[in-house]
Amino acid sequence: MELKKDPSQNHPNSPLHGIKLADILEYLVAAYGWEELAARIHIRCFYSNPSINSSLKFLRKTPWARTKVEELYLESVRR
C-alpha cells in the first residue's frame, strides 16, 4: 500500500518545499516550547514526555497532525 503525499508539498512553489519536518518541529519548539505547542495543537506527544524523535514518528504517520504543525509553522514565519 502506497501512501499518497500532498502534491502541494512536493511542488517547488510550495512554501514548505525543501524544509524538513524535523527542522519545522525544532523551530516550533524553540519558538514556543513544548507546553505552548501542546496548548496550540492538542497532540499527546507534545505534552506527555515530549521529544523531537517521538513527535517526528507520530507526525510522519498522522497526516492531520502534520498538517496542523505545518500550518502553525507557516503562521509563525509569516509574522
N, CA, C and O atoms as a Maestro MAE file, in Angstrom:
{
 s_m_m2io_version
 :::
 2.0.0
}

f_m_ct {
 s_m_title
 :::
 protein
 m_atom[316] {
  # First column is atom index #
  i_m_mmod_type
  r_m_x_coord
  r_m_y_coord
  r_m_z_coord
  i_m_residue_number
  s_m_chain_name
  s_m_pdb_residue_name
  s_m_pdb_atom_name
  i_m_atomic_number
  :::
  1 25 0.841 -1.179 0.000 1 A "MET " " N  " 7
  2 3 0.000 0.000 0.000 1 A "MET " " CA " 6
  3 2 0.888 1.245 0.000 1 A "MET " " C  " 6
  4 15 1.734 1.410 0.878 1 A "MET " " O  " 8
  5 25 0.698 2.088 -0.952 2 A "GLU " " N  " 7
  6 3 1.497 3.303 -1.052 2 A "GLU " " CA " 6
  7 2 0.697 4.486 -0.526 2 A "GLU " " C  " 6
  8 15 -0.458 4.692 -0.900 2 A "GLU " " O  " 8
  9 25 1.331 5.255 0.347 3 A "LEU " " N  " 7
  10 3 0.675 6.441 0.876 3 A "LEU " " CA " 6
  11 2 0.783 7.571 -0.134 3 A "LEU " " C  " 6
  12 15 1.851 7.822 -0.691 3 A "LEU " " O  " 8
  13 25 -0.321 8.240 -0.361 4 A "LYS " " N  " 7
  14 3 -0.296 9.383 -1.274 4 A "LYS " " CA " 6
  15 2 0.134 10.609 -0.505 4 A "LYS " " C  " 6
  16 15 -0.340 10.863 0.602 4 A "LYS " " O  " 8
  17 25 1.029 11.360 -1.093 5 A "LYS " " N  " 7
  18 3 1.500 12.588 -0.463 5 A "LYS " " CA " 6
  19 2 0.740 13.763 -1.051 5 A "LYS " " C  " 6
  20 15 0.240 13.713 -2.175 5 A "LYS " " O  " 8
  21 25 0.669 14.807 -0.268 6 A "ASP " " N  " 7
  22 3 0.045 16.042 -0.722 6 A "ASP " " CA " 6
  23 2 0.913 16.632 -1.824 6 A "ASP " " C  " 6
  24 15 2.059 17.002 -1.567 6 A "ASP " " O  " 8
  25 25 0.390 16.729 -3.053 7 A "PRO " " N  " 7
  26 3 1.209 17.239 -4.149 7 A "PRO " " CA " 6
  27 2 1.696 18.660 -3.947 7 A "PRO " " C  " 6
  28 15 2.723 19.039 -4.510 7 A "PRO " " O  " 8
  29 25 0.992 19.451 -3.162 8 A "SER " " N  " 7
  30 3 1.424 20.838 -2.949 8 A "SER " " CA " 6
  31 2 2.737 20.896 -2.177 8 A "SER " " C  " 6
  32 15 3.484 21.865 -2.309 8 A "SER " " O  " 8
  33 25 3.030 19.875 -1.374 9 A "GLN " " N  " 7
  34 3 4.268 19.873 -0.602 9 A "GLN " " CA " 6
  35 2 5.465 19.486 -1.454 9 A "GLN " " C  " 6
  36 15 6.603 19.773 -1.083 9 A "GLN " " O  " 8
  37 25 5.231 18.840 -2.588 10 A "ASN " " N  " 7
  38 3 6.321 18.429 -3.452 10 A "ASN " " CA " 6
  39 2 6.603 19.452 -4.540 10 A "ASN " " C  " 6
  40 15 7.570 19.305 -5.286 10 A "ASN " " O  " 8
  41 25 5.801 20.454 -4.640 11 A "HIS " " N  " 7
  42 3 5.922 21.453 -5.685 11 A "HIS " " CA " 6
  43 2 6.909 22.532 -5.274 11 A "HIS " " C  " 6
  44 15 6.869 23.007 -4.139 11 A "HIS " " O  " 8
  45 25 7.805 22.929 -6.192 12 A "PRO " " N  " 7
  46 3 8.815 23.946 -5.845 12 A "PRO " " CA " 6
  47 2 8.230 25.274 -5.368 12 A "PRO " " C  " 6
  48 15 8.913 26.022 -4.669 12 A "PRO " " O  " 8
  49 25 6.985 25.585 -5.728 13 A "ASN " " N  " 7
  50 3 6.384 26.845 -5.307 13 A "ASN " " CA " 6
  51 2 5.704 26.750 -3.942 13 A "ASN " " C  " 6
  52 15 5.205 27.752 -3.428 13 A "ASN " " O  " 8
  53 25 5.681 25.565 -3.357 14 A "SER " " N  " 7
  54 3 5.094 25.384 -2.041 14 A "SER " " CA " 6
  55 2 5.980 26.077 -1.007 14 A "SER " " C  " 6
  56 15 7.204 25.974 -1.086 14 A "SER " " O  " 8
  57 25 5.387 26.779 -0.041 15 A "PRO " " N  " 7
  58 3 6.211 27.438 0.975 15 A "PRO " " CA " 6
  59 2 6.980 26.440 1.846 15 A "PRO " " C  " 6
  60 15 7.930 26.828 2.527 15 A "PRO " " O  " 8
  61 25 6.589 25.172 1.836 16 A "LEU " " N  " 7
  62 3 7.276 24.166 2.636 16 A "LEU " " CA " 6
  63 2 8.282 23.358 1.822 16 A "LEU " " C  " 6
  64 15 8.935 22.461 2.354 16 A "LEU " " O  " 8
  65 25 8.405 23.671 0.551 17 A "HIS " " N  " 7
  66 3 9.327 22.926 -0.309 17 A "HIS " " CA " 6
  67 2 10.762 23.048 0.208 17 A "HIS " " C  " 6
  68 15 11.265 24.152 0.417 17 A "HIS " " O  " 8
  69 25 11.408 21.910 0.408 18 A "GLY " " N  " 7
  70 3 12.800 21.907 0.848 18 A "GLY " " CA " 6
  71 2 13.006 22.030 2.342 18 A "GLY " " C  " 6
  72 15 14.145 22.033 2.808 18 A "GLY " " O  " 8
  73 25 11.928 22.133 3.104 19 A "ILE " " N  " 7
  74 3 12.044 22.251 4.557 19 A "ILE " " CA " 6
  75 2 11.691 20.903 5.183 19 A "ILE " " C  " 6
  76 15 10.610 20.366 4.941 19 A "ILE " " O  " 8
  77 25 12.594 20.366 5.980 20 A "LYS " " N  " 7
  78 3 12.377 19.071 6.613 20 A "LYS " " CA " 6
  79 2 11.430 19.219 7.799 20 A "LYS " " C  " 6
  80 15 11.412 20.242 8.484 20 A "LYS " " O  " 8
  81 25 10.647 18.167 8.019 21 A "LEU " " N  " 7
  82 3 9.739 18.152 9.158 21 A "LEU " " CA " 6
  83 2 10.502 18.337 10.464 21 A "LEU " " C  " 6
  84 15 10.019 19.012 11.373 21 A "LEU " " O  " 8
  85 25 11.678 17.748 10.564 22 A "ALA " " N  " 7
  86 3 12.490 17.900 11.782 22 A "ALA " " CA " 6
  87 2 12.853 19.365 12.007 22 A "ALA " " C  " 6
  88 15 12.825 19.844 13.141 22 A "ALA " " O  " 8
  89 25 13.192 20.074 10.937 23 A "ASP " " N  " 7
  90 3 13.534 21.498 11.062 23 A "ASP " " CA " 6
  91 2 12.328 22.318 11.498 23 A "ASP " " C  " 6
  92 15 12.454 23.242 12.303 23 A "ASP " " O  " 8
  93 25 11.161 21.977 10.965 24 A "ILE " " N  " 7
  94 3 9.924 22.670 11.344 24 A "ILE " " CA " 6
  95 2 9.656 22.472 12.834 24 A "ILE " " C  " 6
  96 15 9.371 23.427 13.557 24 A "ILE " " O  " 8
  97 25 9.749 21.227 13.281 25 A "LEU " " N  " 7
  98 3 9.474 20.919 14.682 25 A "LEU " " CA " 6
  99 2 10.489 21.584 15.613 25 A "LEU " " C  " 6
  100 15 10.112 22.121 16.655 25 A "LEU " " O  " 8
  101 25 11.752 21.554 15.252 26 A "GLU " " N  " 7
  102 3 12.780 22.200 16.072 26 A "GLU " " CA " 6
  103 2 12.543 23.710 16.158 26 A "GLU " " C  " 6
  104 15 12.725 24.305 17.220 26 A "GLU " " O  " 8
  105 25 12.145 24.321 15.062 27 A "TYR " " N  " 7
  106 3 11.834 25.754 15.061 27 A "TYR " " CA " 6
  107 2 10.678 26.045 16.027 27 A "TYR " " C  " 6
  108 15 10.752 26.970 16.836 27 A "TYR " " O  " 8
  109 25 9.616 25.247 15.931 28 A "LEU " " N  " 7
  110 3 8.443 25.483 16.778 28 A "LEU " " CA " 6
  111 2 8.760 25.266 18.256 28 A "LEU " " C  " 6
  112 15 8.282 26.018 19.106 28 A "LEU " " O  " 8
  113 25 9.550 24.259 18.566 29 A "VAL " " N  " 7
  114 3 9.921 24.019 19.966 29 A "VAL " " CA " 6
  115 2 10.758 25.184 20.486 29 A "VAL " " C  " 6
  116 15 10.586 25.618 21.625 29 A "VAL " " O  " 8
  117 25 11.656 25.685 19.654 30 A "ALA " " N  " 7
  118 3 12.479 26.829 20.069 30 A "ALA " " CA " 6
  119 2 11.627 28.088 20.233 30 A "ALA " " C  " 6
  120 15 11.857 28.878 21.148 30 A "ALA " " O  " 8
  121 25 10.656 28.273 19.361 31 A "ALA " " N  " 7
  122 3 9.829 29.481 19.392 31 A "ALA " " CA " 6
  123 2 8.776 29.441 20.497 31 A "ALA " " C  " 6
  124 15 8.514 30.459 21.139 31 A "ALA " " O  " 8
  125 25 8.172 28.274 20.724 32 A "TYR " " N  " 7
  126 3 7.042 28.185 21.656 32 A "TYR " " CA " 6
  127 2 7.307 27.336 22.891 32 A "TYR " " C  " 6
  128 15 6.726 27.592 23.945 32 A "TYR " " O  " 8
  129 25 8.158 26.346 22.784 33 A "GLY " " N  " 7
  130 3 8.339 25.380 23.870 33 A "GLY " " CA " 6
  131 2 7.262 24.308 23.792 33 A "GLY " " C  " 6
  132 15 6.229 24.494 23.149 33 A "GLY " " O  " 8
  133 25 7.514 23.189 24.453 34 A "TRP " " N  " 7
  134 3 6.577 22.061 24.383 34 A "TRP " " CA " 6
  135 2 5.220 22.407 24.984 34 A "TRP " " C  " 6
  136 15 4.182 22.014 24.451 34 A "TRP " " O  " 8
  137 25 5.226 23.136 26.088 35 A "GLU " " N  " 7
  138 3 3.970 23.465 26.762 35 A "GLU " " CA " 6
  139 2 3.039 24.283 25.867 35 A "GLU " " C  " 6
  140 15 1.850 23.986 25.757 35 A "GLU " " O  " 8
  141 25 3.589 25.306 25.238 36 A "GLU " " N  " 7
  142 3 2.792 26.156 24.352 36 A "GLU " " CA " 6
  143 2 2.362 25.387 23.100 36 A "GLU " " C  " 6
  144 15 1.247 25.573 22.612 36 A "GLU " " O  " 8
  145 25 3.232 24.531 22.584 37 A "LEU " " N  " 7
  146 3 2.852 23.704 21.429 37 A "LEU " " CA " 6
  147 2 1.659 22.820 21.771 37 A "LEU " " C  " 6
  148 15 0.718 22.699 20.986 37 A "LEU " " O  " 8
  149 25 1.706 22.206 22.948 38 A "ALA " " N  " 7
  150 3 0.609 21.341 23.388 38 A "ALA " " CA " 6
  151 2 -0.685 22.137 23.552 38 A "ALA " " C  " 6
  152 15 -1.770 21.618 23.292 38 A "ALA " " O  " 8
  153 25 -0.574 23.382 23.977 39 A "ALA " " N  " 7
  154 3 -1.763 24.224 24.132 39 A "ALA " " CA " 6
  155 2 -2.337 24.623 22.765 39 A "ALA " " C  " 6
  156 15 -3.553 24.718 22.603 39 A "ALA " " O  " 8
  157 25 -1.465 24.851 21.796 40 A "ARG " " N  " 7
  158 3 -1.913 25.274 20.470 40 A "ARG " " CA " 6
  159 2 -2.383 24.113 19.611 40 A "ARG " " C  " 6
  160 15 -3.341 24.242 18.849 40 A "ARG " " O  " 8
  161 25 -1.702 22.971 19.736 41 A "ILE " " N  " 7
  162 3 -2.049 21.782 18.961 41 A "ILE " " CA " 6
  163 2 -2.175 20.631 19.948 41 A "ILE " " C  " 6
  164 15 -1.181 20.211 20.542 41 A "ILE " " O  " 8
  165 25 -3.367 20.126 20.126 42 A "HIS " " N  " 7
  166 3 -3.638 19.107 21.136 42 A "HIS " " CA " 6
  167 2 -3.215 17.726 20.626 42 A "HIS " " C  " 6
  168 15 -4.019 16.954 20.103 42 A "HIS " " O  " 8
  169 25 -1.929 17.453 20.800 43 A "ILE " " N  " 7
  170 3 -1.347 16.180 20.407 43 A "ILE " " CA " 6
  171 2 -0.595 15.652 21.625 43 A "ILE " " C  " 6
  172 15 0.228 16.359 22.207 43 A "ILE " " O  " 8
  173 25 -0.875 14.419 22.005 44 A "ARG " " N  " 7
  174 3 -0.300 13.841 23.222 44 A "ARG " " CA " 6
  175 2 1.226 13.880 23.228 44 A "ARG " " C  " 6
  176 15 1.829 14.110 24.276 44 A "ARG " " O  " 8
  177 25 1.857 13.661 22.079 45 A "CYS " " N  " 7
  178 3 3.330 13.627 22.059 45 A "CYS " " CA " 6
  179 2 3.945 14.988 22.370 45 A "CYS " " C  " 6
  180 15 5.157 15.082 22.562 45 A "CYS " " O  " 8
  181 25 3.132 16.046 22.423 46 A "PHE " " N  " 7
  182 3 3.630 17.366 22.789 46 A "PHE " " CA " 6
  183 2 3.537 17.624 24.295 46 A "PHE " " C  " 6
  184 15 4.242 18.489 24.815 46 A "PHE " " O  " 8
  185 25 2.673 16.883 25.004 47 A "TYR " " N  " 7
  186 3 2.543 17.156 26.436 47 A "TYR " " CA " 6
  187 2 2.862 15.966 27.334 47 A "TYR " " C  " 6
  188 15 3.020 16.141 28.542 47 A "TYR " " O  " 8
  189 25 2.959 14.780 26.785 48 A "SER " " N  " 7
  190 3 3.273 13.608 27.583 48 A "SER " " CA " 6
  191 2 4.679 13.118 27.229 48 A "SER " " C  " 6
  192 15 4.867 12.413 26.237 48 A "SER " " O  " 8
  193 25 5.658 13.496 28.045 49 A "ASN " " N  " 7
  194 3 7.057 13.124 27.816 49 A "ASN " " CA " 6
  195 2 7.512 13.508 26.406 49 A "ASN " " C  " 6
  196 15 7.926 12.636 25.642 49 A "ASN " " O  " 8
  197 25 7.447 14.779 26.049 50 A "PRO " " N  " 7
  198 3 7.739 15.202 24.676 50 A "PRO " " CA " 6
  199 2 9.211 15.073 24.293 50 A "PRO " " C  " 6
  200 15 10.111 15.291 25.104 50 A "PRO " " O  " 8
  201 25 9.419 14.714 23.037 51 A "SER " " N  " 7
  202 3 10.762 14.707 22.471 51 A "SER " " CA " 6
  203 2 10.636 14.900 20.965 51 A "SER " " C  " 6
  204 15 9.587 14.629 20.380 51 A "SER " " O  " 8
  205 25 11.697 15.362 20.354 52 A "ILE " " N  " 7
  206 3 11.695 15.559 18.905 52 A "ILE " " CA " 6
  207 2 11.459 14.222 18.205 52 A "ILE " " C  " 6
  208 15 10.624 14.135 17.304 52 A "ILE " " O  " 8
  209 25 12.185 13.181 18.611 53 A "ASN " " N  " 7
  210 3 12.077 11.889 17.932 53 A "ASN " " CA " 6
  211 2 10.681 11.277 18.023 53 A "ASN " " C  " 6
  212 15 10.145 10.813 17.016 53 A "ASN " " O  " 8
  213 25 10.088 11.271 19.214 54 A "SER " " N  " 7
  214 3 8.749 10.681 19.342 54 A "SER " " CA " 6
  215 2 7.721 11.500 18.571 54 A "SER " " C  " 6
  216 15 6.798 10.940 17.980 54 A "SER " " O  " 8
  217 25 7.875 12.811 18.573 55 A "SER " " N  " 7
  218 3 6.946 13.668 17.828 55 A "SER " " CA " 6
  219 2 7.085 13.451 16.333 55 A "SER " " C  " 6
  220 15 6.084 13.400 15.618 55 A "SER " " O  " 8
  221 25 8.317 13.322 15.850 56 A "LEU " " N  " 7
  222 3 8.527 13.080 14.418 56 A "LEU " " CA " 6
  223 2 7.900 11.768 13.982 56 A "LEU " " C  " 6
  224 15 7.272 11.701 12.925 56 A "LEU " " O  " 8
  225 25 8.064 10.726 14.785 57 A "LYS " " N  " 7
  226 3 7.452 9.427 14.450 57 A "LYS " " CA " 6
  227 2 5.950 9.561 14.322 57 A "LYS " " C  " 6
  228 15 5.356 9.059 13.369 57 A "LYS " " O  " 8
  229 25 5.329 10.242 15.285 58 A "PHE " " N  " 7
  230 3 3.876 10.417 15.259 58 A "PHE " " CA " 6
  231 2 3.446 11.266 14.069 58 A "PHE " " C  " 6
  232 15 2.510 10.904 13.356 58 A "PHE " " O  " 8
  233 25 4.113 12.380 13.852 59 A "LEU " " N  " 7
  234 3 3.718 13.295 12.783 59 A "LEU " " CA " 6
  235 2 3.871 12.670 11.399 59 A "LEU " " C  " 6
  236 15 3.085 12.964 10.499 59 A "LEU " " O  " 8
  237 25 4.859 11.823 11.224 60 A "ARG " " N  " 7
  238 3 5.061 11.166 9.927 60 A "ARG " " CA " 6
  239 2 3.963 10.147 9.628 60 A "ARG " " C  " 6
  240 15 3.688 9.849 8.466 60 A "ARG " " O  " 8
  241 25 3.338 9.613 10.676 61 A "LYS " " N  " 7
  242 3 2.278 8.620 10.485 61 A "LYS " " CA " 6
  243 2 0.881 9.218 10.525 61 A "LYS " " C  " 6
  244 15 -0.089 8.531 10.206 61 A "LYS " " O  " 8
  245 25 0.759 10.485 10.911 62 A "THR " " N  " 7
  246 3 -0.551 11.078 11.162 62 A "THR " " CA " 6
  247 2 -0.707 12.376 10.355 62 A "THR " " C  " 6
  248 15 -0.318 13.448 10.818 62 A "THR " " O  " 8
  249 25 -1.274 12.272 9.154 63 A "PRO " " N  " 7
  250 3 -1.359 13.442 8.263 63 A "PRO " " CA " 6
  251 2 -2.078 14.652 8.860 63 A "PRO " " C  " 6
  252 15 -1.641 15.783 8.645 63 A "PRO " " O  " 8
  253 25 -3.172 14.445 9.607 64 A "TRP " " N  " 7
  254 3 -3.904 15.598 10.150 64 A "TRP " " CA " 6
  255 2 -3.039 16.372 11.144 64 A "TRP " " C  " 6
  256 15 -3.082 17.601 11.186 64 A "TRP " " O  " 8
  257 25 -2.253 15.643 11.944 65 A "ALA " " N  " 7
  258 3 -1.398 16.308 12.932 65 A "ALA " " CA " 6
  259 2 -0.257 17.042 12.242 65 A "ALA " " C  " 6
  260 15 0.096 18.158 12.624 65 A "ALA " " O  " 8
  261 25 0.314 16.412 11.230 66 A "ARG " " N  " 7
  262 3 1.398 17.055 10.477 66 A "ARG " " CA " 6
  263 2 0.904 18.347 9.822 66 A "ARG " " C  " 6
  264 15 1.607 19.357 9.811 66 A "ARG " " O  " 8
  265 25 -0.294 18.300 9.286 67 A "THR " " N  " 7
  266 3 -0.872 19.491 8.661 67 A "THR " " CA " 6
  267 2 -1.003 20.620 9.669 67 A "THR " " C  " 6
  268 15 -0.687 21.766 9.351 67 A "THR " " O  " 8
  269 25 -1.461 20.323 10.875 68 A "LYS " " N  " 7
  270 3 -1.594 21.359 11.905 68 A "LYS " " CA " 6
  271 2 -0.233 21.955 12.277 68 A "LYS " " C  " 6
  272 15 -0.113 23.165 12.467 68 A "LYS " " O  " 8
  273 25 0.775 21.113 12.378 69 A "VAL " " N  " 7
  274 3 2.121 21.579 12.711 69 A "VAL " " CA " 6
  275 2 2.656 22.461 11.587 69 A "VAL " " C  " 6
  276 15 3.240 23.513 11.843 69 A "VAL " " O  " 8
  277 25 2.457 22.035 10.353 70 A "GLU " " N  " 7
  278 3 2.933 22.824 9.208 70 A "GLU " " CA " 6
  279 2 2.205 24.162 9.119 70 A "GLU " " C  " 6
  280 15 2.817 25.178 8.791 70 A "GLU " " O  " 8
  281 25 0.913 24.170 9.405 71 A "GLU " " N  " 7
  282 3 0.154 25.425 9.384 71 A "GLU " " CA " 6
  283 2 0.651 26.389 10.460 71 A "GLU " " C  " 6
  284 15 0.790 27.585 10.204 71 A "GLU " " O  " 8
  285 25 0.919 25.879 11.654 72 A "LEU " " N  " 7
  286 3 1.451 26.736 12.727 72 A "LEU " " CA " 6
  287 2 2.821 27.284 12.333 72 A "LEU " " C  " 6
  288 15 3.120 28.451 12.583 72 A "LEU " " O  " 8
  289 25 3.637 26.455 11.728 73 A "TYR " " N  " 7
  290 3 4.957 26.902 11.277 73 A "TYR " " CA " 6
  291 2 4.813 28.042 10.267 73 A "TYR " " C  " 6
  292 15 5.478 29.071 10.388 73 A "TYR " " O  " 8
  293 25 3.953 27.860 9.284 74 A "LEU " " N  " 7
  294 3 3.777 28.912 8.267 74 A "LEU " " CA " 6
  295 2 3.258 30.197 8.879 74 A "LEU " " C  " 6
  296 15 3.694 31.282 8.495 74 A "LEU " " O  " 8
  297 25 2.326 30.097 9.833 75 A "GLU " " N  " 7
  298 3 1.837 31.296 10.530 75 A "GLU " " CA " 6
  299 2 2.969 31.986 11.283 75 A "GLU " " C  " 6
  300 15 3.061 33.214 11.291 75 A "GLU " " O  " 8
  301 25 3.818 31.199 11.907 76 A "SER " " N  " 7
  302 3 4.898 31.728 12.731 76 A "SER " " CA " 6
  303 2 5.953 32.446 11.899 76 A "SER " " C  " 6
  304 15 6.426 33.511 12.295 76 A "SER " " O  " 8
  305 25 6.325 31.888 10.766 77 A "VAL " " N  " 7
  306 3 7.376 32.503 9.977 77 A "VAL " " CA " 6
  307 2 6.865 33.708 9.182 77 A "VAL " " C  " 6
  308 15 7.659 34.532 8.728 77 A "VAL " " O  " 8
  309 25 5.565 33.811 9.015 78 A "ARG " " N  " 7
  310 3 4.998 34.979 8.309 78 A "ARG " " CA " 6
  311 2 5.000 36.223 9.177 78 A "ARG " " C  " 6
  312 15 4.958 37.338 8.657 78 A "ARG " " O  " 8
  313 25 5.046 36.050 10.497 79 A "ARG " " N  " 7
  314 3 4.988 37.195 11.432 79 A "ARG " " CA " 6
  315 2 6.244 37.958 11.449 79 A "ARG " " C  " 6
  316 15 6.358 38.944 12.178 79 A "ARG " " O  " 8
  :::
 }
 m_bond[315] {
  # First column is bond index #
  i_m_from
  i_m_to
  i_m_order
  :::
  1 1 2 1
  2 2 3 1
  3 3 4 2
  4 3 5 1
  5 5 6 1
  6 6 7 1
  7 7 8 2
  8 7 9 1
  9 9 10 1
  10 10 11 1
  11 11 12 2
  12 11 13 1
  13 13 14 1
  14 14 15 1
  15 15 16 2
  16 15 17 1
  17 17 18 1
  18 18 19 1
  19 19 20 2
  20 19 21 1
  21 21 22 1
  22 22 23 1
  23 23 24 2
  24 23 25 1
  25 25 26 1
  26 26 27 1
  27 27 28 2
  28 27 29 1
  29 29 30 1
  30 30 31 1
  31 31 32 2
  32 31 33 1
  33 33 34 1
  34 34 35 1
  35 35 36 2
  36 35 37 1
  37 37 38 1
  38 38 39 1
  39 39 40 2
  40 39 41 1
  41 41 42 1
  42 42 43 1
  43 43 44 2
  44 43 45 1
  45 45 46 1
  46 46 47 1
  47 47 48 2
  48 47 49 1
  49 49 50 1
  50 50 51 1
  51 51 52 2
  52 51 53 1
  53 53 54 1
  54 54 55 1
  55 55 56 2
  56 55 57 1
  57 57 58 1
  58 58 59 1
  59 59 60 2
  60 59 61 1
  61 61 62 1
  62 62 63 1
  63 63 64 2
  64 63 65 1
  65 65 66 1
  66 66 67 1
  67 67 68 2
  68 67 69 1
  69 69 70 1
  70 70 71 1
  71 71 72 2
  72 71 73 1
  73 73 74 1
  74 74 75 1
  75 75 76 2
  76 75 77 1
  77 77 78 1
  78 78 79 1
  79 79 80 2
  80 79 81 1
  81 81 82 1
  82 82 83 1
  83 83 84 2
  84 83 85 1
  85 85 86 1
  86 86 87 1
  87 87 88 2
  88 87 89 1
  89 89 90 1
  90 90 91 1
  91 91 92 2
  92 91 93 1
  93 93 94 1
  94 94 95 1
  95 95 96 2
  96 95 97 1
  97 97 98 1
  98 98 99 1
  99 99 100 2
  100 99 101 1
  101 101 102 1
  102 102 103 1
  103 103 104 2
  104 103 105 1
  105 105 106 1
  106 106 107 1
  107 107 108 2
  108 107 109 1
  109 109 110 1
  110 110 111 1
  111 111 112 2
  112 111 113 1
  113 113 114 1
  114 114 115 1
  115 115 116 2
  116 115 117 1
  117 117 118 1
  118 118 119 1
  119 119 120 2
  120 119 121 1
  121 121 122 1
  122 122 123 1
  123 123 124 2
  124 123 125 1
  125 125 126 1
  126 126 127 1
  127 127 128 2
  128 127 129 1
  129 129 130 1
  130 130 131 1
  131 131 132 2
  132 131 133 1
  133 133 134 1
  134 134 135 1
  135 135 136 2
  136 135 137 1
  137 137 138 1
  138 138 139 1
  139 139 140 2
  140 139 141 1
  141 141 142 1
  142 142 143 1
  143 143 144 2
  144 143 145 1
  145 145 146 1
  146 146 147 1
  147 147 148 2
  148 147 149 1
  149 149 150 1
  150 150 151 1
  151 151 152 2
  152 151 153 1
  153 153 154 1
  154 154 155 1
  155 155 156 2
  156 155 157 1
  157 157 158 1
  158 158 159 1
  159 159 160 2
  160 159 161 1
  161 161 162 1
  162 162 163 1
  163 163 164 2
  164 163 165 1
  165 165 166 1
  166 166 167 1
  167 167 168 2
  168 167 169 1
  169 169 170 1
  170 170 171 1
  171 171 172 2
  172 171 173 1
  173 173 174 1
  174 174 175 1
  175 175 176 2
  176 175 177 1
  177 177 178 1
  178 178 179 1
  179 179 180 2
  180 179 181 1
  181 181 182 1
  182 182 183 1
  183 183 184 2
  184 183 185 1
  185 185 186 1
  186 186 187 1
  187 187 188 2
  188 187 189 1
  189 189 190 1
  190 190 191 1
  191 191 192 2
  192 191 193 1
  193 193 194 1
  194 194 195 1
  195 195 196 2
  196 195 197 1
  197 197 198 1
  198 198 199 1
  199 199 200 2
  200 199 201 1
  201 201 202 1
  202 202 203 1
  203 203 204 2
  204 203 205 1
  205 205 206 1
  206 206 207 1
  207 207 208 2
  208 207 209 1
  209 209 210 1
  210 210 211 1
  211 211 212 2
  212 211 213 1
  213 213 214 1
  214 214 215 1
  215 215 216 2
  216 215 217 1
  217 217 218 1
  218 218 219 1
  219 219 220 2
  220 219 221 1
  221 221 222 1
  222 222 223 1
  223 223 224 2
  224 223 225 1
  225 225 226 1
  226 226 227 1
  227 227 228 2
  228 227 229 1
  229 229 230 1
  230 230 231 1
  231 231 232 2
  232 231 233 1
  233 233 234 1
  234 234 235 1
  235 235 236 2
  236 235 237 1
  237 237 238 1
  238 238 239 1
  239 239 240 2
  240 239 241 1
  241 241 242 1
  242 242 243 1
  243 243 244 2
  244 243 245 1
  245 245 246 1
  246 246 247 1
  247 247 248 2
  248 247 249 1
  249 249 250 1
  250 250 251 1
  251 251 252 2
  252 251 253 1
  253 253 254 1
  254 254 255 1
  255 255 256 2
  256 255 257 1
  257 257 258 1
  258 258 259 1
  259 259 260 2
  260 259 261 1
  261 261 262 1
  262 262 263 1
  263 263 264 2
  264 263 265 1
  265 265 266 1
  266 266 267 1
  267 267 268 2
  268 267 269 1
  269 269 270 1
  270 270 271 1
  271 271 272 2
  272 271 273 1
  273 273 274 1
  274 274 275 1
  275 275 276 2
  276 275 277 1
  277 277 278 1
  278 278 279 1
  279 279 280 2
  280 279 281 1
  281 281 282 1
  282 282 283 1
  283 283 284 2
  284 283 285 1
  285 285 286 1
  286 286 287 1
  287 287 288 2
  288 287 289 1
  289 289 290 1
  290 290 291 1
  291 291 292 2
  292 291 293 1
  293 293 294 1
  294 294 295 1
  295 295 296 2
  296 295 297 1
  297 297 298 1
  298 298 299 1
  299 299 300 2
  300 299 301 1
  301 301 302 1
  302 302 303 1
  303 303 304 2
  304 303 305 1
  305 305 306 1
  306 306 307 1
  307 307 308 2
  308 307 309 1
  309 309 310 1
  310 310 311 1
  311 311 312 2
  312 311 313 1
  313 313 314 1
  314 314 315 1
  315 315 316 2
  :::
 }
}
